[in-house]
């Protein structure tokens, strides 16, 4: 489930110089991550792989009452990965 790590890493440049702590667990085709950062910020993610498609749901809280959500699906066809986000 490398894709969940890549999705989580996508937010990290926005939070440069911040220290994050957390854990990730993989159970079968599912992966779960929970991370906490500075000033009460946090991020949670879950990912499921079905065939050649990975579905990822993420939530990010800035610790000040604002939360954003993202949902993506990534499908590998040959050497190309197609990603849709909403």
Biopython code that builds the backbone (N, CA, C, O; Angstrom):
import numpy as np
from Bio.PDB.StructureBuilder import StructureBuilder

atoms = [
    (1, "UNK", "N", (0.836, -1.187, 0.000)),
    (1, "UNK", "CA", (0.000, 0.000, 0.000)),
    (1, "UNK", "C", (0.884, 1.255, 0.000)),
    (1, "UNK", "O", (0.715, 2.143, 0.836)),
    (2, "UNK", "N", (1.802, 1.313, -0.923)),
    (2, "UNK", "CA", (2.685, 2.459, -1.021)),
    (2, "UNK", "C", (1.921, 3.723, -1.367)),
    (2, "UNK", "O", (2.376, 4.827, -1.070)),
    (3, "UNK", "N", (0.765, 3.571, -1.991)),
    (3, "UNK", "CA", (0.012, 4.741, -2.430)),
    (3, "UNK", "C", (-0.463, 5.589, -1.260)),
    (3, "UNK", "O", (-0.529, 6.813, -1.372)),
    (4, "UNK", "N", (-0.794, 4.958, -0.143)),
    (4, "UNK", "CA", (-1.240, 5.748, 1.009)),
    (4, "UNK", "C", (-0.098, 6.589, 1.550)),
    (4, "UNK", "O", (-0.305, 7.713, 2.007)),
    (5, "UNK", "N", (1.100, 6.042, 1.496)),
    (5, "UNK", "CA", (2.252, 6.806, 1.951)),
    (5, "UNK", "C", (2.472, 7.992, 1.020)),
    (5, "UNK", "O", (2.787, 9.092, 1.474)),
    (6, "UNK", "N", (2.305, 7.770, -0.281)),
    (6, "UNK", "CA", (2.465, 8.856, -1.233)),
    (6, "UNK", "C", (1.408, 9.930, -1.023)),
    (6, "UNK", "O", (1.704, 11.121, -1.126)),
    (7, "UNK", "N", (0.178, 9.520, -0.729)),
    (7, "UNK", "CA", (-0.886, 10.494, -0.480)),
    (7, "UNK", "C", (-0.588, 11.303, 0.778)),
    (7, "UNK", "O", (-0.771, 12.519, 0.808)),
    (8, "UNK", "N", (-0.127, 10.608, 1.810)),
    (8, "UNK", "CA", (0.213, 11.306, 3.047)),
    (8, "UNK", "C", (1.384, 12.246, 2.802)),
    (8, "UNK", "O", (1.416, 13.360, 3.325)),
    (9, "UNK", "N", (2.338, 11.797, 2.011)),
    (9, "UNK", "CA", (3.506, 12.622, 1.726)),
    (9, "UNK", "C", (3.134, 13.865, 0.928)),
    (9, "UNK", "O", (3.847, 14.867, 0.984)),
    (10, "UNK", "N", (2.038, 13.816, 0.193)),
    (10, "UNK", "CA", (1.624, 14.960, -0.609)),
    (10, "UNK", "C", (1.297, 16.170, 0.260)),
    (10, "UNK", "O", (1.481, 17.305, -0.179)),
    (11, "UNK", "N", (0.823, 15.956, 1.466)),
    (11, "UNK", "CA", (0.506, 17.065, 2.365)),
    (11, "UNK", "C", (1.739, 17.603, 3.078)),
    (11, "UNK", "O", (1.753, 18.755, 3.511)),
    (12, "UNK", "N", (2.750, 16.796, 3.199)),
    (12, "UNK", "CA", (3.893, 17.184, 4.006)),
    (12, "UNK", "C", (4.629, 18.433, 3.527)),
    (12, "UNK", "O", (5.054, 19.222, 4.371)),
    (13, "UNK", "N", (4.806, 18.662, 2.217)),
    (13, "UNK", "CA", (5.474, 19.908, 1.828)),
    (13, "UNK", "C", (4.730, 21.148, 2.298)),
    (13, "UNK", "O", (5.342, 22.189, 2.535)),
    (14, "UNK", "N", (3.425, 21.041, 2.433)),
    (14, "UNK", "CA", (2.641, 22.170, 2.931)),
    (14, "UNK", "C", (2.930, 22.437, 4.399)),
    (14, "UNK", "O", (2.676, 23.529, 4.907)),
    (15, "UNK", "N", (3.454, 21.448, 5.060)),
    (15, "UNK", "CA", (3.701, 21.540, 6.490)),
    (15, "UNK", "C", (5.197, 21.427, 6.773)),
    (15, "UNK", "O", (5.615, 20.774, 7.729)),
    (16, "UNK", "N", (5.991, 22.073, 5.929)),
    (16, "UNK", "CA", (7.443, 21.969, 6.037)),
    (16, "UNK", "C", (7.912, 22.394, 7.419)),
    (16, "UNK", "O", (7.338, 23.282, 8.049)),
    (17, "UNK", "N", (8.953, 21.744, 7.864)),
    (17, "UNK", "CA", (9.606, 22.010, 9.142)),
    (17, "UNK", "C", (8.753, 21.616, 10.340)),
    (17, "UNK", "O", (9.107, 21.938, 11.474)),
    (18, "UNK", "N", (7.663, 20.942, 10.120)),
    (18, "UNK", "CA", (6.820, 20.485, 11.225)),
    (18, "UNK", "C", (7.134, 19.026, 11.518)),
    (18, "UNK", "O", (7.389, 18.241, 10.605)),
    (19, "UNK", "N", (7.114, 18.669, 12.795)),
    (19, "UNK", "CA", (7.350, 17.279, 13.165)),
    (19, "UNK", "C", (6.023, 16.570, 13.340)),
    (19, "UNK", "O", (5.130, 17.048, 14.039)),
    (20, "UNK", "N", (5.912, 15.424, 12.694)),
    (20, "UNK", "CA", (4.712, 14.614, 12.744)),
    (20, "UNK", "C", (5.036, 13.258, 13.333)),
    (20, "UNK", "O", (6.112, 12.704, 13.105)),
    (21, "UNK", "N", (4.092, 12.732, 14.092)),
    (21, "UNK", "CA", (4.246, 11.416, 14.698)),
    (21, "UNK", "C", (2.992, 10.614, 14.390)),
    (21, "UNK", "O", (1.894, 11.165, 14.318)),
    (22, "UNK", "N", (3.158, 9.334, 14.213)),
    (22, "UNK", "CA", (1.974, 8.533, 13.957)),
    (22, "UNK", "C", (2.313, 7.106, 13.640)),
    (22, "UNK", "O", (3.448, 6.654, 13.796)),
    (23, "UNK", "N", (1.303, 6.413, 13.193)),
    (23, "UNK", "CA", (1.487, 5.004, 12.872)),
    (23, "UNK", "C", (0.609, 4.635, 11.687)),
    (23, "UNK", "O", (-0.372, 5.307, 11.369)),
    (24, "UNK", "N", (0.998, 3.553, 11.054)),
    (24, "UNK", "CA", (0.240, 3.029, 9.926)),
    (24, "UNK", "C", (0.110, 1.531, 10.111)),
    (24, "UNK", "O", (1.052, 0.866, 10.543)),
    (25, "UNK", "N", (-1.047, 1.006, 9.788)),
    (25, "UNK", "CA", (-1.304, -0.422, 9.945)),
    (25, "UNK", "C", (-1.929, -0.953, 8.668)),
    (25, "UNK", "O", (-2.817, -0.328, 8.087)),
    (26, "UNK", "N", (-1.460, -2.104, 8.242)),
    (26, "UNK", "CA", (-2.028, -2.731, 7.054)),
    (26, "UNK", "C", (-2.680, -4.040, 7.448)),
    (26, "UNK", "O", (-2.072, -4.877, 8.116)),
    (27, "UNK", "N", (-3.929, -4.209, 7.027)),
    (27, "UNK", "CA", (-4.684, -5.435, 7.279)),
    (27, "UNK", "C", (-5.252, -5.881, 5.940)),
    (27, "UNK", "O", (-6.209, -5.294, 5.435)),
    (28, "UNK", "N", (-4.665, -6.907, 5.379)),
    (28, "UNK", "CA", (-5.111, -7.379, 4.067)),
    (28, "UNK", "C", (-4.936, -6.306, 3.014)),
    (28, "UNK", "O", (-3.834, -5.787, 2.836)),
    (29, "UNK", "N", (-6.004, -5.967, 2.315)),
    (29, "UNK", "CA", (-5.959, -4.935, 1.274)),
    (29, "UNK", "C", (-6.264, -3.544, 1.808)),
    (29, "UNK", "O", (-6.412, -2.599, 1.033)),
    (30, "UNK", "N", (-6.358, -3.413, 3.132)),
    (30, "UNK", "CA", (-6.688, -2.130, 3.746)),
    (30, "UNK", "C", (-5.492, -1.595, 4.519)),
    (30, "UNK", "O", (-4.729, -2.356, 5.114)),
    (31, "UNK", "N", (-5.340, -0.281, 4.504)),
    (31, "UNK", "CA", (-4.272, 0.368, 5.241)),
    (31, "UNK", "C", (-4.856, 1.569, 5.968)),
    (31, "UNK", "O", (-5.685, 2.296, 5.422)),
    (32, "UNK", "N", (-4.415, 1.769, 7.209)),
    (32, "UNK", "CA", (-4.936, 2.846, 8.042)),
    (32, "UNK", "C", (-3.773, 3.634, 8.626)),
    (32, "UNK", "O", (-2.778, 3.046, 9.050)),
    (33, "UNK", "N", (-3.885, 4.947, 8.653)),
    (33, "UNK", "CA", (-2.847, 5.783, 9.228)),
    (33, "UNK", "C", (-3.448, 6.858, 10.100)),
    (33, "UNK", "O", (-4.517, 7.397, 9.813)),
    (34, "UNK", "N", (-2.736, 7.159, 11.178)),
    (34, "UNK", "CA", (-3.160, 8.219, 12.082)),
    (34, "UNK", "C", (-1.908, 8.977, 12.515)),
    (34, "UNK", "O", (-0.958, 8.385, 13.027)),
    (35, "UNK", "N", (-1.917, 10.283, 12.306)),
    (35, "UNK", "CA", (-0.728, 11.085, 12.567)),
    (35, "UNK", "C", (-1.119, 12.342, 13.329)),
    (35, "UNK", "O", (-2.200, 12.892, 13.121)),
    (36, "UNK", "N", (-0.240, 12.793, 14.207)),
    (36, "UNK", "CA", (-0.475, 14.043, 14.919)),
    (36, "UNK", "C", (0.720, 14.954, 14.699)),
    (36, "UNK", "O", (1.864, 14.507, 14.612)),
    (37, "UNK", "N", (0.422, 16.248, 14.612)),
    (37, "UNK", "CA", (1.460, 17.225, 14.327)),
    (37, "UNK", "C", (1.444, 18.359, 15.327)),
    (37, "UNK", "O", (0.809, 18.258, 16.377)),
    (38, "UNK", "N", (2.135, 19.435, 15.009)),
    (38, "UNK", "CA", (2.240, 20.566, 15.929)),
    (38, "UNK", "C", (0.921, 21.321, 16.074)),
    (38, "UNK", "O", (0.072, 21.292, 15.183)),
    (39, "UNK", "N", (0.769, 21.981, 17.186)),
    (39, "UNK", "CA", (-0.383, 22.850, 17.454)),
    (39, "UNK", "C", (-1.723, 22.135, 17.349)),
    (39, "UNK", "O", (-2.725, 22.741, 16.971)),
    (40, "UNK", "N", (-1.742, 20.852, 17.681)),
    (40, "UNK", "CA", (-2.989, 20.098, 17.683)),
    (40, "UNK", "C", (-3.445, 19.610, 16.324)),
    (40, "UNK", "O", (-4.550, 19.082, 16.202)),
    (41, "UNK", "N", (-2.628, 19.771, 15.304)),
    (41, "UNK", "CA", (-3.024, 19.311, 13.973)),
    (41, "UNK", "C", (-2.958, 17.788, 13.898)),
    (41, "UNK", "O", (-2.210, 17.149, 14.638)),
    (42, "UNK", "N", (-3.750, 17.218, 12.996)),
    (42, "UNK", "CA", (-3.775, 15.763, 12.857)),
    (42, "UNK", "C", (-4.206, 15.380, 11.448)),
    (42, "UNK", "O", (-4.820, 16.167, 10.727)),
    (43, "UNK", "N", (-3.871, 14.157, 11.079)),
    (43, "UNK", "CA", (-4.276, 13.626, 9.786)),
    (43, "UNK", "C", (-4.600, 12.153, 9.955)),
    (43, "UNK", "O", (-3.869, 11.418, 10.619)),
    (44, "UNK", "N", (-5.690, 11.733, 9.355)),
    (44, "UNK", "CA", (-6.087, 10.329, 9.356)),
    (44, "UNK", "C", (-6.323, 9.905, 7.919)),
    (44, "UNK", "O", (-6.807, 10.684, 7.098)),
    (45, "UNK", "N", (-5.974, 8.659, 7.624)),
    (45, "UNK", "CA", (-6.185, 8.170, 6.268)),
    (45, "UNK", "C", (-6.538, 6.695, 6.289)),
    (45, "UNK", "O", (-6.134, 5.947, 7.180)),
    (46, "UNK", "N", (-7.296, 6.303, 5.294)),
    (46, "UNK", "CA", (-7.593, 4.886, 5.091)),
    (46, "UNK", "C", (-7.534, 4.623, 3.598)),
    (46, "UNK", "O", (-7.905, 5.470, 2.785)),
    (47, "UNK", "N", (-7.066, 3.449, 3.256)),
    (47, "UNK", "CA", (-6.878, 3.103, 1.859)),
    (47, "UNK", "C", (-7.273, 1.656, 1.641)),
    (47, "UNK", "O", (-6.982, 0.794, 2.470)),
    (48, "UNK", "N", (-7.931, 1.392, 0.534)),
    (48, "UNK", "CA", (-8.345, 0.036, 0.171)),
    (48, "UNK", "C", (-7.915, -0.239, -1.259)),
    (48, "UNK", "O", (-8.138, 0.578, -2.153)),
    (49, "UNK", "N", (-7.303, -1.385, -1.468)),
    (49, "UNK", "CA", (-6.901, -1.769, -2.815)),
    (49, "UNK", "C", (-7.809, -2.874, -3.319)),
    (49, "UNK", "O", (-7.956, -3.917, -2.681)),
    (50, "UNK", "N", (-8.418, -2.632, -4.475)),
    (50, "UNK", "CA", (-9.288, -3.613, -5.127)),
    (50, "UNK", "C", (-8.771, -3.777, -6.551)),
    (50, "UNK", "O", (-8.903, -2.872, -7.375)),
    (51, "UNK", "N", (-8.195, -4.914, -6.830)),
    (51, "UNK", "CA", (-7.597, -5.135, -8.145)),
    (51, "UNK", "C", (-6.457, -4.173, -8.376)),
    (51, "UNK", "O", (-5.540, -4.080, -7.560)),
    (52, "UNK", "N", (-6.509, -3.448, -9.492)),
    (52, "UNK", "CA", (-5.447, -2.490, -9.795)),
    (52, "UNK", "C", (-5.830, -1.057, -9.425)),
    (52, "UNK", "O", (-5.210, -0.102, -9.894)),
    (53, "UNK", "N", (-6.854, -0.913, -8.580)),
    (53, "UNK", "CA", (-7.304, 0.412, -8.155)),
    (53, "UNK", "C", (-7.191, 0.554, -6.643)),
    (53, "UNK", "O", (-7.563, -0.348, -5.892)),
    (54, "UNK", "N", (-6.671, 1.701, -6.208)),
    (54, "UNK", "CA", (-6.568, 2.010, -4.787)),
    (54, "UNK", "C", (-7.454, 3.211, -4.486)),
    (54, "UNK", "O", (-7.373, 4.235, -5.165)),
    (55, "UNK", "N", (-8.293, 3.084, -3.475)),
    (55, "UNK", "CA", (-9.192, 4.147, -3.026)),
    (55, "UNK", "C", (-8.666, 4.676, -1.694)),
    (55, "UNK", "O", (-8.434, 3.902, -0.767)),
    (56, "UNK", "N", (-8.480, 5.986, -1.598)),
    (56, "UNK", "CA", (-7.920, 6.583, -0.390)),
    (56, "UNK", "C", (-8.821, 7.702, 0.110)),
    (56, "UNK", "O", (-9.270, 8.543, -0.668)),
    (57, "UNK", "N", (-9.081, 7.707, 1.408)),
    (57, "UNK", "CA", (-9.826, 8.773, 2.079)),
    (57, "UNK", "C", (-8.905, 9.394, 3.121)),
    (57, "UNK", "O", (-8.256, 8.679, 3.885)),
    (58, "UNK", "N", (-8.846, 10.722, 3.155)),
    (58, "UNK", "CA", (-8.000, 11.425, 4.112)),
    (58, "UNK", "C", (-8.773, 12.551, 4.771)),
    (58, "UNK", "O", (-9.657, 13.161, 4.170)),
    (59, "UNK", "N", (-8.420, 12.810, 6.017)),
    (59, "UNK", "CA", (-8.916, 14.011, 6.680)),
    (59, "UNK", "C", (-7.734, 14.696, 7.351)),
    (59, "UNK", "O", (-6.847, 14.041, 7.897)),
    (60, "UNK", "N", (-7.737, 16.013, 7.301)),
    (60, "UNK", "CA", (-6.679, 16.805, 7.917)),
    (60, "UNK", "C", (-7.325, 17.887, 8.765)),
    (60, "UNK", "O", (-8.199, 18.616, 8.295)),
    (61, "UNK", "N", (-6.895, 17.989, 10.008)),
    (61, "UNK", "CA", (-7.380, 19.024, 10.911)),
    (61, "UNK", "C", (-6.207, 19.915, 11.291)),
    (61, "UNK", "O", (-5.139, 19.419, 11.651)),
    (62, "UNK", "N", (-6.399, 21.224, 11.212)),
    (62, "UNK", "CA", (-5.302, 22.141, 11.528)),
    (62, "UNK", "C", (-5.187, 22.434, 13.021)),
    (62, "UNK", "O", (-4.319, 23.205, 13.431)),
    (63, "UNK", "N", (-6.047, 21.832, 13.837)),
    (63, "UNK", "CA", (-5.987, 22.050, 15.278)),
    (63, "UNK", "C", (-6.683, 23.317, 15.723)),
    (63, "UNK", "O", (-6.694, 23.630, 16.914)),
    (64, "UNK", "N", (-7.264, 24.050, 14.789)),
    (64, "UNK", "CA", (-7.960, 25.297, 15.112)),
    (64, "UNK", "C", (-9.412, 25.254, 14.654)),
    (64, "UNK", "O", (-10.043, 26.290, 14.439)),
    (65, "UNK", "N", (-9.928, 24.042, 14.509)),
    (65, "UNK", "CA", (-11.329, 23.882, 14.155)),
    (65, "UNK", "C", (-11.621, 23.737, 12.677)),
    (65, "UNK", "O", (-12.785, 23.655, 12.286)),
    (66, "UNK", "N", (-10.594, 23.704, 11.849)),
    (66, "UNK", "CA", (-10.794, 23.556, 10.408)),
    (66, "UNK", "C", (-10.360, 22.162, 9.972)),
    (66, "UNK", "O", (-9.256, 21.720, 10.289)),
    (67, "UNK", "N", (-11.223, 21.481, 9.253)),
    (67, "UNK", "CA", (-10.923, 20.133, 8.768)),
    (67, "UNK", "C", (-11.188, 20.070, 7.274)),
    (67, "UNK", "O", (-12.201, 20.573, 6.790)),
    (68, "UNK", "N", (-10.274, 19.452, 6.555)),
    (68, "UNK", "CA", (-10.459, 19.240, 5.126)),
    (68, "UNK", "C", (-10.437, 17.747, 4.845)),
    (68, "UNK", "O", (-9.804, 16.973, 5.562)),
    (69, "UNK", "N", (-11.129, 17.363, 3.803)),
    (69, "UNK", "CA", (-11.240, 15.958, 3.427)),
    (69, "UNK", "C", (-10.833, 15.797, 1.968)),
    (69, "UNK", "O", (-11.058, 16.684, 1.145)),
    (70, "UNK", "N", (-10.241, 14.670, 1.667)),
    (70, "UNK", "CA", (-9.952, 14.354, 0.268)),
    (70, "UNK", "C", (-10.194, 12.875, 0.033)),
    (70, "UNK", "O", (-9.943, 12.037, 0.899)),
    (71, "UNK", "N", (-10.676, 12.580, -1.133)),
    (71, "UNK", "CA", (-10.924, 11.205, -1.555)),
    (71, "UNK", "C", (-10.300, 11.040, -2.928)),
    (71, "UNK", "O", (-10.542, 11.849, -3.823)),
    (72, "UNK", "N", (-9.508, 10.009, -3.098)),
    (72, "UNK", "CA", (-8.878, 9.773, -4.387)),
    (72, "UNK", "C", (-8.990, 8.311, -4.779)),
    (72, "UNK", "O", (-9.125, 7.426, -3.933)),
    (73, "UNK", "N", (-8.931, 8.084, -6.064)),
    (73, "UNK", "CA", (-8.804, 6.722, -6.578)),
    (73, "UNK", "C", (-7.674, 6.732, -7.591)),
    (73, "UNK", "O", (-7.581, 7.634, -8.423)),
    (74, "UNK", "N", (-6.827, 5.737, -7.519)),
    (74, "UNK", "CA", (-5.698, 5.613, -8.434)),
    (74, "UNK", "C", (-5.759, 4.250, -9.099)),
    (74, "UNK", "O", (-5.876, 3.226, -8.426)),
    (75, "UNK", "N", (-5.679, 4.241, -10.417)),
    (75, "UNK", "CA", (-5.738, 2.997, -11.178)),
    (75, "UNK", "C", (-4.489, 2.862, -12.030)),
    (75, "UNK", "O", (-4.119, 3.778, -12.765)),
    (76, "UNK", "N", (-3.848, 1.713, -11.921)),
    (76, "UNK", "CA", (-2.666, 1.438, -12.740)),
    (76, "UNK", "C", (-3.092, 0.677, -13.985)),
    (76, "UNK", "O", (-3.735, -0.370, -13.909)),
    (77, "UNK", "N", (-2.716, 1.231, -15.134)),
    (77, "UNK", "CA", (-2.934, 0.563, -16.415)),
    (77, "UNK", "C", (-1.581, 0.543, -17.116)),
    (77, "UNK", "O", (-1.101, 1.573, -17.588)),
    (78, "UNK", "N", (-0.984, -0.614, -17.180)),
    (78, "UNK", "CA", (0.366, -0.722, -17.727)),
    (78, "UNK", "C", (1.350, 0.002, -16.836)),
    (78, "UNK", "O", (1.411, -0.262, -15.635)),
    (79, "UNK", "N", (2.118, 0.909, -17.403)),
    (79, "UNK", "CA", (3.091, 1.685, -16.636)),
    (79, "UNK", "C", (2.558, 3.049, -16.220)),
    (79, "UNK", "O", (3.314, 3.884, -15.723)),
    (80, "UNK", "N", (1.273, 3.281, -16.416)),
    (80, "UNK", "CA", (0.680, 4.583, -16.121)),
    (80, "UNK", "C", (-0.308, 4.471, -14.973)),
    (80, "UNK", "O", (-1.105, 3.535, -14.915)),
    (81, "UNK", "N", (-0.249, 5.444, -14.050)),
    (81, "UNK", "CA", (-1.204, 5.502, -12.947)),
    (81, "UNK", "C", (-2.107, 6.711, -13.172)),
    (81, "UNK", "O", (-1.625, 7.834, -13.315)),
    (82, "UNK", "N", (-3.409, 6.476, -13.203)),
    (82, "UNK", "CA", (-4.404, 7.527, -13.371)),
    (82, "UNK", "C", (-5.044, 7.799, -12.015)),
    (82, "UNK", "O", (-5.497, 6.874, -11.341)),
    (83, "UNK", "N", (-5.079, 9.077, -11.613)),
    (83, "UNK", "CA", (-5.608, 9.442, -10.303)),
    (83, "UNK", "C", (-6.756, 10.429, -10.465)),
    (83, "UNK", "O", (-6.659, 11.402, -11.212)),
    (84, "UNK", "N", (-7.836, 10.160, -9.753)),
    (84, "UNK", "CA", (-8.984, 11.067, -9.694)),
    (84, "UNK", "C", (-9.158, 11.499, -8.250)),
    (84, "UNK", "O", (-9.101, 10.669, -7.343)),
    (85, "UNK", "N", (-9.368, 12.770, -8.030)),
    (85, "UNK", "CA", (-9.593, 13.271, -6.682)),
    (85, "UNK", "C", (-10.886, 14.042, -6.600)),
    (85, "UNK", "O", (-11.307, 14.680, -7.565)),
    (86, "UNK", "N", (-11.513, 13.980, -5.440)),
    (86, "UNK", "CA", (-12.743, 14.740, -5.218)),
    (86, "UNK", "C", (-12.910, 14.998, -3.752)),
    (86, "UNK", "O", (-13.886, 15.627, -3.343)),
]
sb = StructureBuilder()
sb.init_structure("model")
sb.init_model(0)
sb.init_chain("A")
sb.init_seg("    ")
for serial, (resi, resn, name, xyz) in enumerate(atoms, 1):
    if name == "N":
        sb.init_residue(resn, " ", resi, " ")
    sb.init_atom(name, np.array(xyz, "f"), 0.0, 1.0, " ", f" {name:<3s}", serial, name[0])
structure = sb.get_structure()
